[in-house]
């Protein structure tokens, strides 16, 4: 597939076969979500969604920060803006960055530094979050005088539970990587030296799993289940779909032959 044309404040890299990496690239602004970055993000996500070669996506930041969140200077610059006008700007912004959720392949947020406000919300929209040891995270919306946005009041309780979400949202406090791990906000804390390489290595392991099974598992986790019976109904359909694939036969042969499987997504 041909590569996407030039992006602004965002890079799309291919560090290893099957893995794509989106790098927020506005380090002088701590990778705040500029208009140009937002437009590039949508184009890049659309491009990856149509790329059959992609089996895992990593998101990280250039420089010392992951993402400082939305660039709110335009809000401060429009003190007389109406609620309707502001809403018409915020909804497309939210939906642009949350478009990462529509990728069918697993996504990993590599939180290399501060992830604040909407920046953390975007990381929450990914399937997995790993943090460098010096990273700090928080949702200090109330400290800025604004209600949380970008589905934070949905995503954060879903990840850390209602009690921890209330703590983080109502106090606006920042947490370090170790506390984030204890809260379940991130799954692993890694040393800064070689951080990106370690995350890419894990993404490669994800990319090496059976693509059809991975996509169906991501769908199951995203949709949730109303009950255990609803879960069983889904799994009784989804598992047989994978049992009928060539990848299943390859996986069994590879296990018997004590080698890595070579899944082809069929």
ABEGO torsion letter per residue (X at the ends): XBBBBBBBGBBBBBABBGBBBBBBBBAAAGGBBBAAAAAAAAAAAAAAAABAABABBBBBBBEABABAEBBAAAAAABAABBAAAAAAAAAAAAAAAAAAAABABBBBBBBABBBBEAAAAAAAABABBBBBAABBBBBAAAAAGBBBBGGAAAAAAAAAEAAAAAAAAAAGBBBBAAAAAAAGABABBBBABGAAAAAAAAAAAAAABBAAAAAAAAAAAAAEBABAAAAAAAAAAAAAAAAABAAAAAAAAAAAAGBBBBBAGX
